[in-house]
Amino acid sequence: PSSFASNEKLNKFVADNMDNLAIDMAKGKGEYLETLVILMDIPEVERAGFSKKLQGNFSKIYTSESITSSEILNNIESVWVSS
């Protein structure tokens, strides 16, 4: 599969919604997280587990306050492929 970071819509969404996405990811649910999952083409049967995985690895994804959207996507990808 191609890297998430190469997906333009996904990049723009994360860049535009980093704070709201962080809030949803920390909760493990919410509309920003749902949109992320859809943009990432996560199969419906895997979405709940994916969201929980992101929630459980939040500190590995949002590693600093000055993180960039592309770093967030790279971190999400690392967390996902390490499953």
N, C-alpha and C positions, 0 to 999 in steps of 0.2 A: 504493500500500500504506500501511496505517496505521503510525504510528511505533512502533518497538519499545518505547519508554518507556511507551506506553499499555497494554501487555500486562501484566496484574497478575501472572500466574504467572511470567513472565520477570523482572519487577522483583523479586519475592520471591526467586526463585532466585539472581539476581545479588547481592542484598543479603545473603543468607544464606551465600553461598559465594565472596565476593570474593577471599579469599586463595588458596583452592584453584583457583579459576578463573584467577587470575593465573599460578599455577605451570603449569597445563595450557596456557594460552595461550602462555607463554614456550617451552614444549616443542613446541607445535604439535599436541599430541594428549593424550588422556586422557578419563576419564569425565565430568568437569565440562564440558569443552569440547564433548564429544559431546551432553550434555544441553542445553547452551546452543543448539547448532545445531538440535536438534530443536524446542526451545521457540520458536525464531525462524522455524520453518517453512522452513528452507533446503532446497531440493530435494536429494534424495540425490546426484544427479550433480554438484552444486556443492559438496558438503560438504568434500571434501578441499581444494579450492582456497580455500574460505572460511576454513578453519582455518589454512592456510598464510598467507593474507592477514592474518589477525589476528596470527599469530606475527610476520610481517614488519613489522607496524605496532604492535607491542606498546607502544612508548614514546609513541605517539600516543593509545593507549587508556587506559593507566594512566599518567596524566600527573603524578600526585603521590601521596604517601603518604596524604594526607587526602582523596582523591577519594571521591565518593559513588557509589552504585550507579547512580543515574540519569545521572550524568555519564559513567560507563563505557558505559552503553547508548547515550547520544547519540554518544559517540566511536566506538563500534562501527558505529553507523549511518552516521556520516560517512565512515569508512574504507570501508565496504561500497559506499555509493552513489558514491564517487569512483572506483570501478573501471571 
